[in-house]
Amino acid sequence: MRIAIASSSRVSLPTIEAIENSEHELIGFITTPDAPAGRGRVLTPNEFAKWASDTGRNVAKPIDFAEMTALVAEMDPDLIITIAYGKLIPEQLLSQVKYGWLNLHFSLLPKWRGAAPVQWALKSGDNTTGVTVFQLDKGMDTGPIYAIRELKISESATTDSLLTELSVLGSAAVLTAIDSILSNIAPVKQILAGSIAPKISKIDAAINWSSTCREVDSHIRAMVSKPGAWTRVGGVRLVINSARIINGEYRAGELSKIGNAIVIGTSDGAMELAEVTPEGKRLMSGAEWFRGARIEIGSICE
């Protein structure tokens, strides 16, 4: 089978490797156009495009429906697989490909449809997650399912570590889906009820110190890579990159010092600040931040 991959993320790499090591032919790559980034707003390729360039692979970057239509006609694939591509595929394009378009989604559909399923699963304290390979239709992650695989979430998992695990699990699920297509095994219709996982905003990433320690811990691990779990201390934004649960009685949101440890209270304990990134500064330990921050013990974090 002649297969193309559409992606904007390195989470697609295990699937690419699996297809390259199979009897199928990987004929091309599609990604999103370069986008402004940094203070200078310089046009910058995404991480998938950078990988393609670094490994000598050509990648197409169609800017609109017309360019995508022409590209698909030129490539003439039997199947296109999208993995964290970041754009909805117009319905008119779905029928242009012999076996249609598949998507590798990082949740157990119909739970957590949308752009940020891993972050929402962690933030919500889910114990399990997984991957779903389904056929794209006109809806958002609503197409019929070819393959689904479950994974237990470890207590220390972050969005990055969980995505790494899921991307490997997903590569095998994709091959299973391709085998099903070639064997004329029909996909299973998806239940339309479910939960939504929209893109995480900076407001979503704000820490609610009135939550429990477990809830705050899950929130930090979900947001650690992007956009970063944050709070305000003395009016200054502080990203908390990692923290440890401390048992005891504390006032929610109150900054305290226990020996050399800097902690912030929750509804049922406190979080010790292990690593933080002060606004406009580098990553550092919580103790190092406190020494230079001139923040008073007893300050309330918001």
Wavefront OBJ file of the C-alpha trace (Angstrom):
o trace
v 0.000 0.000 0.000
v 1.214 3.489 -0.901
v 0.995 5.631 2.245
v 1.543 9.326 3.015
v 1.895 10.850 6.495
v 0.489 14.246 7.521
v 1.918 15.536 10.802
v 3.314 18.542 12.633
v 4.893 16.629 15.511
v 7.673 14.156 16.240
v 5.095 11.849 17.865
v 4.565 10.532 14.335
v 8.125 9.167 14.106
v 7.451 5.691 15.593
v 4.655 5.177 13.053
v 6.903 6.346 10.230
v 9.585 3.883 11.331
v 7.048 1.061 11.600
v 5.741 1.703 8.074
v 9.249 2.013 6.631
v 10.066 -1.395 8.143
v 6.898 -2.984 6.750
v 5.944 -4.185 3.281
v 4.154 -0.891 2.636
v 5.592 2.047 0.696
v 5.891 5.423 2.437
v 5.621 7.866 -0.451
v 5.614 11.309 1.158
v 5.124 13.702 4.037
v 2.748 16.615 4.562
v 2.912 19.274 7.259
v 1.641 22.761 8.062
v 3.292 25.911 6.645
v 6.044 27.680 8.576
v 4.611 30.008 11.216
v 5.847 33.176 12.987
v 7.686 32.389 16.227
v 9.700 34.206 18.891
v 9.873 37.890 19.640
v 10.984 38.626 16.102
v 8.020 36.660 14.660
v 10.340 34.926 12.215
v 8.762 32.257 10.027
v 9.836 28.949 11.592
v 9.204 25.318 10.579
v 7.445 23.033 13.058
v 9.297 20.164 14.751
v 8.156 17.621 12.159
v 9.376 19.797 9.290
v 12.708 20.256 11.083
v 13.044 16.491 11.478
v 12.305 15.978 7.778
v 14.922 18.565 6.819
v 17.517 17.127 9.189
v 17.026 13.619 7.788
v 16.973 14.648 4.133
v 13.287 13.940 3.574
v 11.102 16.197 1.450
v 7.969 17.504 3.132
v 5.116 19.394 1.469
v 3.555 22.408 3.200
v 0.245 23.177 1.443
v -1.135 26.560 2.473
v -4.774 26.083 1.478
v -7.398 23.682 0.154
v -6.370 24.177 -3.483
v -2.714 23.328 -2.786
v -3.681 20.302 -0.690
v -6.016 19.046 -3.423
v -3.292 19.358 -6.062
v -0.740 17.700 -3.764
v -2.959 14.704 -3.036
v -3.673 14.278 -6.756
v 0.045 14.402 -7.536
v 1.061 11.993 -4.764
v -1.794 9.587 -5.556
v -1.558 7.669 -2.251
v -3.695 4.661 -1.350
v -3.964 5.956 2.215
v -3.062 9.096 4.179
v -2.465 8.919 7.933
v -2.705 12.058 10.055
v -0.886 12.199 13.398
v -1.009 15.459 15.353
v -1.336 17.318 12.047
v -3.163 20.274 13.572
v -5.619 20.988 10.754
v -9.043 19.628 9.878
v -9.206 17.890 6.517
v -12.041 19.227 4.306
v -14.687 16.607 3.561
v -14.142 16.988 -0.188
v -10.573 15.675 0.192
v -11.471 12.567 2.166
v -12.931 10.779 -0.856
v -9.976 11.598 -3.132
v -7.827 8.857 -1.578
v -8.434 5.182 -2.401
v -8.731 3.961 1.210
v -9.426 7.365 2.710
v -7.644 9.051 5.612
v -6.799 7.527 8.989
v -6.029 9.400 12.193
v -3.939 8.207 15.122
v -5.529 9.842 18.162
v -3.998 9.753 21.636
v -7.023 8.807 23.726
v -9.601 6.056 24.033
v -12.330 7.533 21.863
v -14.992 8.725 22.370
v -13.260 10.071 25.477
v -11.198 13.241 24.978
v -11.941 14.237 21.416
v -9.948 17.275 20.360
v -6.515 18.855 20.220
v -5.132 18.067 23.693
v -6.308 14.597 24.803
v -3.177 13.700 26.764
v -3.145 16.940 28.744
v -6.819 16.633 29.648
v -6.445 12.978 30.642
v -3.598 13.853 33.020
v -5.242 17.014 34.330
v -8.409 15.047 35.077
v -6.525 12.360 37.003
v -7.398 9.506 34.624
v -5.828 6.143 35.496
v -5.837 4.831 31.943
v -5.610 6.224 28.438
v -4.608 4.806 25.079
v -4.673 5.274 21.331
v -7.403 5.039 18.720
v -6.945 4.656 14.975
v -10.064 5.720 13.110
v -11.183 6.776 9.653
v -11.574 10.507 9.236
v -15.023 11.855 8.485
v -16.485 15.359 8.500
v -16.720 15.481 12.311
v -14.028 16.122 14.927
v -12.587 12.714 15.891
v -15.937 11.036 15.237
v -15.079 8.539 12.496
v -15.417 4.733 12.715
v -12.677 2.913 14.638
v -10.224 0.372 13.210
v -7.985 -0.191 16.233
v -7.811 0.793 19.897
v -5.129 0.087 22.519
v -5.200 0.858 26.242
v -2.341 2.063 28.483
v -2.129 2.516 32.252
v -0.978 5.998 33.279
v 1.893 5.981 35.781
v 1.704 8.248 38.836
v 4.720 10.241 37.625
v 3.688 10.592 33.966
v 3.928 13.974 32.283
v 2.410 14.974 28.967
v 5.775 14.485 27.258
v 6.512 11.051 28.767
v 2.983 9.813 28.131
v 3.025 10.999 24.523
v 6.267 9.096 24.002
v 4.658 5.891 25.283
v 1.487 6.434 23.287
v 3.336 7.190 20.053
v 5.054 3.786 20.234
v 1.801 2.027 21.149
v 0.101 3.860 18.308
v 2.554 2.694 15.671
v 1.482 -0.924 16.182
v -2.189 0.085 16.185
v -1.723 1.833 12.829
v -0.283 -1.331 11.255
v -3.236 -3.300 12.644
v -5.632 -0.803 11.068
v -3.877 -1.066 7.701
v -4.148 -4.868 7.850
v -7.867 -4.530 8.585
v -8.351 -2.296 5.557
v -6.557 -4.742 3.264
v -8.586 -7.615 4.727
v -11.845 -5.738 4.081
v -12.649 -5.632 7.805
v -15.053 -2.751 8.371
v -14.338 -0.232 11.138
v -16.658 -0.051 14.147
v -19.036 2.907 14.303
v -18.087 5.301 17.073
v -20.413 6.305 19.899
v -21.080 10.018 19.543
v -21.325 10.719 23.295
v -17.980 11.499 24.895
v -15.761 14.212 26.337
v -13.942 17.081 24.650
v -10.258 17.982 24.939
v -9.841 21.482 23.469
v -6.470 23.140 23.070
v -5.051 24.231 26.432
v -4.868 27.988 26.933
v -2.659 29.881 29.377
v -5.750 30.531 31.473
v -6.431 26.778 31.620
v -2.872 26.261 32.896
v -3.327 28.478 35.984
v -3.093 26.498 39.243
v -6.067 26.444 41.593
v -4.548 26.141 45.074
v -7.959 25.332 46.571
v -7.691 21.938 44.857
v -6.235 18.838 46.518
v -2.551 17.918 46.326
v -3.348 15.129 43.861
v -5.286 17.497 41.641
v -2.527 20.116 41.666
v 0.104 17.444 41.008
v -1.890 16.098 38.040
v -2.358 19.637 36.731
v 1.380 20.420 36.886
v 2.344 17.168 35.139
v -0.251 17.837 32.432
v 0.970 21.369 31.725
v 4.711 20.898 32.252
v 5.779 21.137 28.623
v 3.319 23.648 27.199
v 2.070 26.138 28.266
v 3.391 25.409 31.783
v 1.410 25.328 35.039
v 1.649 28.750 36.634
v 0.690 30.921 39.561
v 1.289 34.508 40.641
v 3.416 35.274 43.662
v 3.692 38.911 44.685
v 2.097 39.840 41.358
v 4.809 38.036 39.351
v 4.031 35.010 37.182
v 5.840 31.815 38.209
v 5.761 28.607 36.157
v 6.030 25.471 38.285
v 7.808 22.796 36.281
v 7.817 20.073 38.937
v 6.658 19.747 42.520
v 6.314 17.159 45.284
v 3.330 16.475 47.517
v 3.793 17.390 51.198
v 1.365 16.077 53.815
v 0.137 18.279 56.643
v -2.165 21.192 57.336
v -1.533 24.346 55.319
v -3.512 27.323 54.142
v -4.450 26.980 50.482
v -2.240 29.215 48.338
v 0.039 30.300 51.186
v 3.803 30.280 50.626
v 5.759 28.584 53.427
v 9.334 27.483 54.114
v 10.144 24.123 55.725
v 13.905 23.885 56.220
v 15.262 24.607 52.747
v 12.037 23.575 51.030
v 9.630 26.165 49.612
v 6.020 24.979 49.657
v 2.591 26.301 48.675
v -0.499 25.087 50.517
v -3.422 23.257 48.940
v -6.794 22.212 50.344
v -5.324 19.066 51.953
v -1.559 19.596 52.170
v 1.094 21.431 50.202
v 3.327 21.233 47.131
v 7.084 21.579 47.468
v 8.479 23.591 44.564
v 11.166 21.395 42.999
v 11.765 23.268 39.742
v 10.332 26.607 38.646
v 10.753 29.171 35.891
v 10.248 32.781 37.018
v 8.825 35.125 34.396
v 11.599 36.153 31.985
v 14.202 33.902 33.636
v 15.696 30.416 33.364
v 14.657 27.150 34.984
v 15.868 26.873 38.602
v 15.133 25.125 41.874
v 12.379 26.425 44.113
v 14.923 27.266 46.824
v 17.105 29.219 44.382
v 14.104 31.168 43.153
v 13.054 32.080 46.690
v 16.522 33.334 47.625
v 16.461 35.881 44.809
v 12.754 36.679 44.637
v 12.405 38.823 47.779
v 9.027 37.235 48.459
v 7.770 37.141 52.036
v 6.785 33.907 53.730
v 3.022 33.930 54.121
v 2.425 35.507 50.711
v -0.715 34.208 49.000
v -0.322 32.735 45.522
v -3.072 33.393 43.013
l 1 2 3 4 5 6 7 8 9 10 11 12 13 14 15 16 17 18 19 20 21 22 23 24 25 26 27 28 29 30 31 32 33 34 35 36 37 38 39 40 41 42 43 44 45 46 47 48 49 50 51 52 53 54 55 56 57 58 59 60 61 62 63 64 65 66 67 68 69 70 71 72 73 74 75 76 77 78 79 80 81 82 83 84 85 86 87 88 89 90 91 92 93 94 95 96 97 98 99 100 101 102 103 104 105 106 107 108 109 110 111 112 113 114 115 116 117 118 119 120 121 122 123 124 125 126 127 128 129 130 131 132 133 134 135 136 137 138 139 140 141 142 143 144 145 146 147 148 149 150 151 152 153 154 155 156 157 158 159 160 161 162 163 164 165 166 167 168 169 170 171 172 173 174 175 176 177 178 179 180 181 182 183 184 185 186 187 188 189 190 191 192 193 194 195 196 197 198 199 200 201 202 203 204 205 206 207 208 209 210 211 212 213 214 215 216 217 218 219 220 221 222 223 224 225 226 227 228 229 230 231 232 233 234 235 236 237 238 239 240 241 242 243 244 245 246 247 248 249 250 251 252 253 254 255 256 257 258 259 260 261 262 263 264 265 266 267 268 269 270 271 272 273 274 275 276 277 278 279 280 281 282 283 284 285 286 287 288 289 290 291 292 293 294 295 296 297 298 299 300 301 302
